[in-house]
Amino acid sequence: MRTVNRVKRMLGGALLGAALGGIVAGCSSVPIPPTYTQPELRAICERRGGWWHDDDLMGGFCEYQAASVQAP
């Protein structure tokens, strides 16, 4: 009787582990799109007073001039 219970527990644990593994594997294959596209980032940058620089390596970046560096 003890071996039957032990086998049931082992089988239940194996099924639970397989189910959790399937859920984790299924969620990890979903591609995550970028939050903002490059044109949206450029528009945000220009609205906030920055200069947009197109860059092939990174896709572009925004440059701001600090208030302490501005000419009088």
WOWODA-V685196 format. One record per residue. N is the residue number from 1. RES is the residue in one letter. PHI is phi as a letter, one per 40 degrees, with the letter a starting at -180 (none if undefined). NEAR is the number of other C-alpha atoms within 8 Angstrom. Layout:
BEGIN
N;RES;PHI;NEAR
N;RES;PHI;NEAR
END
This chain:
BEGIN
1;M;none;4
2;R;c;5
3;T;c;6
4;V;c;7
5;N;c;8
6;R;c;8
7;V;c;8
8;K;c;8
9;R;c;8
10;M;c;8
11;L;c;8
12;G;c;8
13;G;c;8
14;A;c;8
15;L;c;8
16;L;c;8
17;G;c;8
18;A;c;8
19;A;c;8
20;L;c;8
21;G;c;8
22;G;c;8
23;I;c;8
24;V;c;8
25;A;c;8
26;G;c;8
27;C;c;7
28;S;c;6
29;S;c;6
30;V;c;6
31;P;c;4
32;I;b;4
33;P;c;4
34;P;c;5
35;T;c;4
36;Y;b;6
37;T;c;7
38;Q;c;8
39;P;c;6
40;E;c;8
41;L;c;9
42;R;c;10
43;A;c;8
44;I;c;8
45;C;c;12
46;E;c;10
47;R;c;7
48;R;c;6
49;G;g;7
50;G;b;11
51;W;b;9
52;W;c;11
53;H;b;8
54;D;c;7
55;D;b;8
56;D;c;6
57;L;c;5
58;M;b;6
59;G;g;8
60;G;h;11
61;F;a;9
62;C;b;10
63;E;b;8
64;Y;b;7
65;Q;b;7
66;A;c;6
67;A;c;5
68;S;c;4
69;V;c;6
70;Q;c;7
71;A;c;3
72;P;c;2
END
